[in-house]
Amino acid sequence: MQRIKFMWKLFLKQPAWFKFVITITFLASIIFSSSYFSKNDFYEGISKLAAAIFFGVFGYKTRRNRNSSTILFILGAFCMLLAIWAFL
């Protein structure tokens, strides 16, 4: 429980643009990847695109730690590739 409180306090210390982008992309990724929207490839592409933005923003935010930033950028690029593949 203390770990969750620590993560919440850390999230609240972030700038407003970061909180807004992370919240919107996280919710969009969850909502559009649900089974209700799974019949349409367009919504799956939106879900993957939101995940790519999510990972990219976290990669940008953690750019001081090269290993974490690289992993997050690679995940973002992979999600972007999946989004493009879903749109085609």
N, C-alpha and C positions, 0 to 999 in steps of 0.2 A: 504494500500500500504506500509505503514511503517513496518507492521508486516512481509510482504513478504521480504522486504529488510533486516530486522533483521535476518530472517531465512536464507537467502542467505549468509549474512556475517558470520553467525555462521557455515554454511556448509563449507565455504571457509577456515575457521580456523582449520578444522579437518585435521588429517594426510592423506597422499596420499592413503594409503591402504584402509582407510575407505571410501574416496570419490570414489575410483575405485570399491570396492565391492558393495557399495550401488547403484551406478549408473548402473552397469551391472545387478545386481539382480532385480532392479526396472524395467529396460527396458525389461529384459527377462520375468518377470512376466506379464507385460502388453502385450507384443507381443504374447507370447504363450497362453495367455488366450483369445485372440481375436477370433472372429467367424471363421476366415480363418483356424485356427488350431483346432477347436473344434471337428472335426470329428474323431480325433485320440486320444486315451487315453494317449499315450506316451507323447504327447505335453502338455496335461493337467497336467500330473505328473511333467513334467519339470517346468511348471508354479508354481505349488504348492511348489516344492522343492526350487525354487528361492525365493518365498515368505517366506519360513521357514528360509532360510539363511538371508534374509533381516531383519526379526524380531529378529533372533538370534544375528546378529551383532549390531543392535540397543540396544538389551538387554544387551549385553556385554559392549557397550559404556556407557550405563546409569546405570551401576552396583552400583554406589554410592547411587542412589535413589532406595531403595529396592522395593517399591511398583511398580514403573514403570518398573523396571527390571523384576520383577516377572510376570507382565502382559505380557510383550513382550516375555519372555521365554515360557509362556503358549501358546501364539498365535503361536510362532514358532513350538512348539511341536504339536499343533493341525494341522498346515499346513503340518508338516512332516507326521503325521498320514494320512492326506488326500492324500499326494503324494504317500505313500506306497500303499494306497487303490487304487489309480488310476493306479499304475503299475501292480497290481495284476488283 
